[in-house]
Amino acid sequence: EIPLEISNLQNLEELDLRHNKLVGTVPAAIFNMSMLKLLHLQNNSLLGCLSSIADVRLPNLEALLLWGNNFSGTIPRFIFNASKLSILELSQNSFSGFIPNTFGNLRNLEWLNLRDNYLTSSTPELSFLSSLSNCKSLTFIHLSDNPLDGILSKTSIGNLSHSLKDFYMSNCNVSGGIPEEITNLTNSITIDLGGNKLNGSIPITLSKLQKLQGLGLDDNKLEGSIPDSICRLTELYELELGGNKLFGSIPACFSNLASLRILSLSSNELTSIPLTFWNLKDILQLNFSSNFLTGPLPLEIGNLKVLIGIDFSMNNFSSVIPTEIGGLKNLEYLFLGYNRLEGSIPDSFGDLISLKFLNLSNNNLSGAIPTSLEKLSYLEDLNLSFNKLEGEIPRGGSFGNFAAESFEGNELLCGSPTLQVLPCKTSIHHTSWKNSLLLGIVLPLSTTLLIVVIWLILRYRKRGKQPSNDANMPLVATWRTFSYLELCRATNGFSENNLIGRGGFGSVYKARLGDGMEVAVKVFNLQCGRAFKSFAVECEMMKSIRHRNLIKVISSCSNEEFKALVLEYKPHGSLEKYLYSSNCILDIFQRLNIMIDVASALEYLHFGCLAPVIHCDLKPDNVLLDDNLVAYLSDFGIAKLLIGED
């Protein structure tokens, strides 16, 4: 519990008790510490009804962070006496009742997070939003996962501060149309209104939001066609329109969205994809599932070389699967189930070296399962059920891990009884003088050679036999911006215990996000003048390159005082540790594998990008290893692009 004696420190300006295991109630006297500027109580197990605390002034309080506790009752009134308050974090508690209309009294408010409570609006028009129009410095509002039960009116959203950059109001049971006044938020970077009951059409005036990078309107009741005006949002990175009633064709001008990386149009009534769409060569994730799309899959899909995810399931695609898909070396999941595809599974699928999930179920595919699929060492889940496949089920690679459900509904398949298919027929040959020669001379020699080869192969592939920690990670990390507070929480306040290493431009920390995913957070030291350039260079490089042996950038966090990258976490650290530590010994095969991995990454950087990338800092400390000792090249802080005559 928090000791009452803390309140005796009347000259205290900052009290930071976050990320502990504190329980019980907060002594009311703490809120009477008149000199207090910053109060951090987030991520504990504190409880109680703060609204019962009265006669509190807090004239100097600038930041109040209470998220991640069990506080209940209404939002406490004393908050509105803190005239200097700029940051208010009440998310992930059990606050209930109306959101007060007195937030407008907090004229200095910049950050308001009420996410994941039980708060409602006192009026259907969400009048508390109108009161926030007095907060001219407000840049961040997060109201998601509250039962607001109101209507998004033009007065409630149209008068919000023009300085607002991030507005989240998903899963709030909000109805009505999207008011055109939303376009008054001209500095917005993210708008998320998903998971509500919004109806009508998508306003064509959204094109005024020229700085918008993330737009979430998914899981509503929107109707009509997708307006061409969206194509003028040239900074758009993620567009979520799934789960509506949109119809017609995907606009041909989508090819203008050069910054688009994540697109979800699933669960609508769309009927066609324009040929120009396949010019989006830098897109990473496509979800067109559960629509009315018809015709063959276009050959041009092979142009999207950096794709990591395709979900075209539950449509009416027909004809054969293009062999060009096999050229998508970075593809991690491919879902084509529940269509009318026919022909054989392309042998080129064996070149999808990054593939983890493959679903081709409920089509009319025929022929044998290509043995080339045995090369897919990362494949975790395979579903070929309910097709017309025949012949023997391959036994090598990952096929030993798949169950009968992967192959059911294919009556002509044969293989192991554990897969609940017919046994394969074997032919019998009669002995002859050739058999005698084989048994007497050739067989002993070839057997000896085969044993040696198998031993070498097993050593080479040893790391691919063990499940990677990546199997426990989410399928695809959804793009979103991370706040400083989220990263601070995930790293236990950038604790030394979480420190992985330090470099010339900053430090790297191990972090655990709220969903349990482990990542690495690279925090740039802005006291070093070159760190700004290093951050900009690394962002520019990593947004356009993608390879299985390059560390993936999941997201970033950037403001004037803090810059960080959120990266994949590799638990075995750097190659430096393995080369020079007495506890870590690499045999010749492991060293060879690591050299091949690094060489593959360099080959891609030098010859596989539109403009060659020179890493400029290749050393063992910048080569990271996962559980299977697969190598990943990292740290592009001083990398260079070769352009023109360079």
N, C-alpha and C positions, 0 to 999 in steps of 0.2 A: 504494500500500500504506500501511497505518497504520505510522508510524515508531515504533520501539521506545522512543525517547526520551520519548514521552508518559508512559510509566509512571514516569518520574522525578519527575513532579509529584504527590508523595505527599499533598499537602493539597487536591488537586482534588476537588470535590464533584459536579460535573456535567460529563460529556463528551458532546457532541452532534456526531456526524459523519454524521447521517442525510441521505438524498437526495443523495448524491454518486455518484461512479463508482469507489469504492474496490474494490480487488481483493485477492486473496491471502488469507492467514490472519490471524487476530487474534493479536497477541503475548500469550502467556499471562500476562505480567507485568501487563497491564492489569487482569486480574481479581484482582490482589493489591493494588490501590490501596485501602487500608483506609478512607479517608474518603469514597470514592465513594458518592453517593446515587442518581444518575441516569445511566444508560448508554444512549445512543441510537445504534444502528448500523444502523437499519432502512433498507431500500430502497437497497442497494448491490449489489455482486457478490462479496461475501466468501464464503469457503468454508472447508472443513476440518471436522475431527471435534473438537468441543469436549469430548466425554466423556473425552478423554485428559488433560485438564487436571485436576490433583489438588491437594490441600492448599491450597484456596482458601476463605477465610472470608467476605469481603464483609459485615462485621457491620452496615454502615450502608446497604446497597443497598436502595432503595425501588422503583425501576422499572428493568426490563431489557427493552429493545425490540430484537429481532433480526429482525423479520419482513422478508420480501422479499429474502432472500439465498439462498445455496446451501449452508448448513450441513448436515452429514450426521451419521450415527451416532446413538446414543441420546441422549435428553435428558440433558445433563450433570448429574452428581451435585452439583457445587458449588452449584447453584441452591438446593438444600434446606438449605444452611448460611446463606442470607440470611434471617434470621429476621424482618427488617423489610420484606420484599418485599411490595408491594401490587399492582404491575402487572407481568405477565409476558406478553410478546408474542413467540411463536415461529412464527407462521403463515407460510405460503408459503415453506417451506424444504424440505429433504429428510430431516428427522429420521425415524428408523425405530425399530423395536423396541417394547417394551412401554411404556405410559404408567405411570410408577412409582406405587405406592400410598403414597408418602411426601409427596404434596402436602399432606396434612393437617398436616405440620409447619409449613407457611407460614400461621400463624394470622392474619396481617394481610392475606392475599391478598384483593383486591377484583376483579381483572380477570385472566382467564385465557383466552388465545387460542392454540389449537394447530391451527387450521384449515389444511387443504391441506398435509398431510405424508403420511407412510407409517406412522403409528403404529397399534398394535394394543393389545388388552387382554390382560393375563396370565391372566385367567379369563373364562369365558363370561358371568358375572354383572356384568361391567364393574366390578370391585371398586375401581378407582381412583376411581370416582364416590363410593363409600361413604366413602373416605378424605377427600374434600372436605367431608364434613359437619362437620369440625373448623374449617373456614374460615367463621366466622360472619358475616364482612363481605362475603362474595362476592356480587357483583351481576351479573357477566357471565361466561358460559362459552360458548366457541365451539369445537366439536369437528368441525365439518362437513368432509367430503371427506377422511376417514381410514378405512382398512379395519378398523374396530374388531371386526367379526365377533362380536358378542355378543348378549345378550338384555337387553332393558330391564326389569330386575327391580324389584320394589317396594322392595327394600332399597337399590338403587343410586341411585334418583332420589327416593325418598320422604324421605330424610334430609338432602337438600341444604338449604342455608341458606334460611330464610324471607325473607331480604333479596334473594334472587336475582330479577333483573328480566328478564334476557335469557338464554335457553337455546337454543343452536343445535346440533343433532346430525343434520343432513341428509346423505344420501349416505354413510352409514357402514356399510351392510350389517348393520344391527341388526334382529333379528327378535323374535318373541313378541308378546304383546298389550300394549296401553297400560295400565300399572298405574294403578289408581284413586288410588294414592298421589301421582300427579303433581299432584293437586289440593292437596297440601300447600304448593305453591309459590304461595301466595296473593298475593304481590306481583308476580308475573310480568307483564310487559308484552308480551313476545314469546316464543313457543315454536315452534320449527321442527324437525319430525321427518320432513320430506319425503324421498322418494327412498330409503326403506329397505324392509324386508320385514315390517313390522308387520301383524299380522292381528287377527282378532276384530272386535268392534264398537267404536264410539266411546263412551267412558265417559259416562254421563249426568251424572256428578258434575263434569264440566268447568265446570258453571255456578257452581262455587265460586270460579273464577278471575275475580273481578269486575273486576280491573284490566287484563285481557288485551285488547290491541289488535291483535296479529297472531298467527294460529294457522295453522301449515303442517303438514298431514298428507297432502299430495299424494304420488302415486306410491308407494303402499304396497299392501297386500292387505286393506284393511279391508272389512268386509261389513256387511249389515244396513241399516236405514234411518237417516236423519239424525235424531238425537234432538232433541226439542223443547227440551231443556234448553239447547242452544246459544243459543236466543233470549234467554236471560237474561244473556248476555255483552254488556251494553249499551254498553261502550266499544269493542267490536270494530270495527276499521277494515279489516282484510284477512283473508279466510277462504279458504284453499286446501285443497280436498278432492278435487281432480281425480285421475284415474288410480287409482281404487280399484274396488270392486265394490258400491258403495252402490246401493240400489234404492228404489222407491216414489216418493212425491211429495216435492217440496221442502216443508218444514214451512210451514204457513200463518202461523205466528207470526214468520217471518223479517221481516215488516213492522215488528216491534218494534225491529229493529237499526238505529236511527236514525243511528248513527255509521258504518255499513258503507259503504265506498267501493269496495272491490275484492272480487269474488266469483268464484271458479273452481270449478265442479262438473263439469268436462269429463271425458270417458272414464269414465263410470259406467254405471249401468243405470236411471237415473231416468226416470219415465214422465209426470209432470205438473207443471205450475207453478200454484200457487194464485192466484186473482184478487187476493188481498190483497198479493201480492208487489210489484205495480206501484205500491204506495204508497211505495216507497223512492225518493223524489224526488231524493235527493242522491247516489245511487250513480253511480260514474264508469266502472267496467269490469265487464262481464258475460261470462263464458265458460261456456256450457252445451253446448259442442260434443261430439259423439260420445256421445249418450245415446239413449234411446228415446222422446223427447218427440214428441207427436202433436197433431193438430188445427191450427186456424188460428193464426197469430200474433195475439195480442190487440191490440185497438185501444188499450188502456191503455198500451202501450209508449210512446206519445207523451207520457205524463206525466213521463217521466224526462228532463227538459229538459237536465240537465248531463252526460248520458252522453258519453263520448269513445270507447268501444269496445264493440261487440257481436259475439260469435262464437257463432252458433247453428247452425253447419254440422254436417253428418253426423247429422241427426235424421230425423224423419218428419213435419215440419211440412207442412201442405197449405193449399189455398185460395189466395187472393190476398194480395199483400204490402200491409199497411195503408198508406194514404197518410199517416197520422199520423207515420210515421217521418221524413218530410220536414221536420217541425218541430224535429228534434234538431240545432240549429244548431252544436253543439260536437262532433258526431260526427266522429271521425278515421278509424275503420275499421269496416266493416260486412261480416261474413262470414255469408252465408246459403246457401252452396253445399251440394250433396248433400242436398237435401230433395225434397219433391214439390210445390213451390210452382207455381202456375199463374197465368194472366192476364197482364196487361202490367206492364212496369216503371213504377211510378208517376211521373208527370211531376213530382211534388213532390220527387223526389230531386234535382232541380236546385237546391233550396233548402239542400242540405247543404253549406254554404259552407266548412266546415272539412275536408271529407272528403279523405283521402289514399289509402285502400285500399278497393276495392269488389269483392266476389266473390259473384256470383249463379249460378255455374256449376252444371251438372248438376241442373237443375230442368226444369219443363215450361212455362217462360215463353214467351209468344207476343207477336205484334205488333211494332211498330217500336221501335227504340232511341230514347228521347226526346231531342230536340235540346236540351232543357233541361240535359242533362248537360254540354253545352259550357261552361256557366257555372262548372263546378267547377275553378277555376284551380289548386287545390292537389293535384288527383288525380294520383297517381304510378303506381298499379297498378290495372288493370281486368281482370276475368275474367268474361265473359258466355258462355263456351264451353258447348257441349252443351245448348242449349235449342232452342226452335222460333221464334226471332226471325226477322223478315223486313224487307225494305225496305233503304233506303240507310243505310250506316254514317255517322254524323255526321262532319264534317271539321274543325270548329272546336275551339277550346279545347285541351284536353290530348289530343284524339283523334289528333293528328298524331304523338304519341309512342308509341302502342300498336302492338304487333306482331300477326301473324296468330293467335298463340296466344290472344289475348284474345277472338276471335270464332269459333274453329273449332267445327265440329259444329252450325252453324246454316245449313242448306242453302239457305235462301231469302234470306240476306243478300246485298247487292251493294255494290260500292264499288271502291276502288283495287285494281289487280292485286297490289300489294305485300302486301295482306291476304289473298291467296289465296282470294278470293270472286269471284262472277260480276260482270261489269261491269253497271252500271245502264242500263236502256233509256231513250232520250231521244226525245221526240216532235218532229215536223217541222211547221212552220206555213208556209202559202203567203203570199206577199207580197200585200198589198192596199193600198188608199189609206190605211188606218190605219197600216200599216207605214211608208209613205212619210212620213206625218206624224211618226211616232215617230222615224224616222231623221233627219229634217230639222230638227225643232225640239226635241222633248221629250228625246231621247237626249243631245244635247250639254249641255243644262242639267242633266239628272239626273246625268250622268257627272261634271260639275264638282262638283256638290253631294256626290256619293258619295265623290269623292276627298278632299274636305275632311273629311267625317265619318269616313272610314277613318283619315285622318291623326290626327284627334283621338282616336279609339278606340285606335289603336296607341300613342300617347303615354300615354294613360291606363292602358293595360294593359301597358306595357313591363316593369314590374317583375315581372309574373306570368309572363313568358316565360322567365325565367332560373331555373335550378334553385336551390332554397334549400339552405342548409347543413343544414336540418332533415332533408333526405333522407338524410344520413349518420348521423343519430341513431337510436337504437333505436326500434322501433315504439311502445312505451309504456314509460315509466320505471316499473319495478316499485317499488311502495311498500316502503320499508324505512327504518329509522332509520340515520343516519350517526353514527359515533363521532367524537369530537374528533380521534382519531389519523388516521382516514380523511381528514377534511377538511384536516388539517395536511399530510398527504402530498400531497393533490391540489393544494394551493396552494404547494407547496415551502416549507412552514413559514411560511405567511402572509407570503411575501416581498414586498418593495417592488416587485419586478419584476412581480408578479402583481396589484398594486393597480390597481383600475379607478377608484375614486373614494372620497371621504370625505364624510360627511354629519353632521347634528347628533347622530345617535344611534349612529353606527358607521361601518364601512368595508366596501367591496365588493371582493372579489378574484376574479380569473379562476381556475378550477380545472379540472383534467383528472382524471376519475375513472378507476378501474382498468380499466373497460371501454372507455376512450377517449372517453367522452362529455364534452363541454365544458359546464361550468355556471358560474354566478356564485354566490359564497358571500357572503352579507351577514352580517357579524359585528357584533353589537351591543356597544357600549362600556358595560359594566356599571358603570363608574365614574360614569356619568351616571345619576342616579336615575330619570329619565323613560324610560330605555332599556328597563327591565323592562316598563313599561306599553306602550311602543311595540311590543316583541316580542309581547306578549300580544294587542294589538289586531290586529297584522298576521296572526298565526296565526288568530285568530277570523274575520277578514274573508276570508282567502284560502281557508279550508277549505270555504266555502259558495258562492263565486262562480267562474264559469268563462265566459270569453268569448275569442274569437279575437284580440281586441286588448288583452287583459290579460296581463301577464307571469305565467306559470304557476309556482307553487311546487311543486317536485319533492319536497322533504322538509325536515326540520329536524334540529337537534342542540341538545339542551337539558339542562343540568345547573346546579348551583348557581353554578358559576364561569364558564360559557360558554354563550352562546346564539347560534344562527346559523340562517339560512334558506338552503336550497339552491334556487336559482332558474334559470330558463332563461337562457342566455347569448346576448346579442345583439351580434355582432361589430362593428357600426357605431356603437356607443355611443349618446349621447343626441342629441336634437334641438338642444340647446344648442350642441353642437359644430358642427352643420351651419349654424346660423343666424349664428354669430359667428366662424367660421373662414374665413380667406382661401383655404384649400385645398379647402373643400367648398362647392359652389354648388348650390342647389335652384332648379329652374325652377318656373313657376307651376303646372304640372300636378302636379309632385311635392308642392308645398306644399298644393294642393287635396286630393290623396290623403291626406296626413298629417292634415289637418283632419278629413276624413271619418272616418278611422280613430279619432281621439281622440273625435270626437262620437259614434261608434257605441259606444265603450266607456262614455262617460258616459250615453248613453241606456239602456244595459243596467243600469248601476249605479243610475240613478234610477228606472227604470220596469220593469226586467226581473227584479228580485230580490224575494223575499218581503217584506223590509224594505228601503226605499231606503238606498243607501250614498252618503254624501257624502265625496268624496276629501279635500277640505280643503287640498290642497297641489299643485294643478295648475300646472305650470310646465314649460318646455322641458327642464329637467334631469331631469325624471321621465318623459319620453317617450323610449323606446328604439327603435332602428331595426335591422331585420335586413338581410340582403344585398339584398333587393328594395325596401328603404325602406318596408316595412310598419311602421306605428307600433304600439307596445305601451305602455300606461299602467302605471307601476310605483310602488312605495313607498306602502304603505297604513298607514304607521306612526302617522299622526294622524287616520286616517279615522274617520267616525262613522256609526252606524246610526240611522235615524229610526224610532222605535218609538212606537206609540200616537198621542198628540196632538202629537208633535214636529213 
